[in-house]
Amino acid sequence: MRHTKSIFTSILMIVLFSISAMAQSEAEVIGVINKADWCPVCEKNGARAMKALKGANQDGAIKFIGNDLTDDDTKKKSAMRLKKHGLYEKMKSKNGTGIVFFFDVETKELVDRISVAKSDQKLAAAVRSAKKE
């Protein structure tokens, strides 16, 4: 009986820890990154901007997804990702590249947007601002 109680307690702790971890890792905001291989702003700033965005998002409150506008094939693949997150209709008219669009996960409303050409400090501020919305 003591062994069974110990196993039950262990399982309960694992379940509670898993639920807690899932709750903490759920995104509050979705950041859609419009990019294209032919975009000079993306090429010049993409890697630096992603490092700044990820650095300001250590808690994982923002889930970043790519919207690759390079060609018809990449647009089709990106459309599937956007549909999965309920943002396809919202992003249809937003076809500028080198821009990050922040959407509330629940309402799918646009919270903010920023160019990847902005400074690391401004990108980090945009991440913090999007989380507070």
Secondary structure as GFF3:
##gff-version 3
##sequence-region A 1 133
A	DSSP	alpha_helix	2	25	.	.	.	ID=ss1
A	DSSP	beta_strand	29	35	.	.	.	ID=ss2
A	DSSP	alpha_helix	40	55	.	.	.	ID=ss3
A	DSSP	beta_strand	62	68	.	.	.	ID=ss4
A	DSSP	alpha_helix	72	84	.	.	.	ID=ss5
A	DSSP	alpha_helix	88	91	.	.	.	ID=ss6
A	DSSP	beta_strand	99	104	.	.	.	ID=ss7
A	DSSP	beta_strand	110	115	.	.	.	ID=ss8
A	DSSP	alpha_helix	120	132	.	.	.	ID=ss9
###
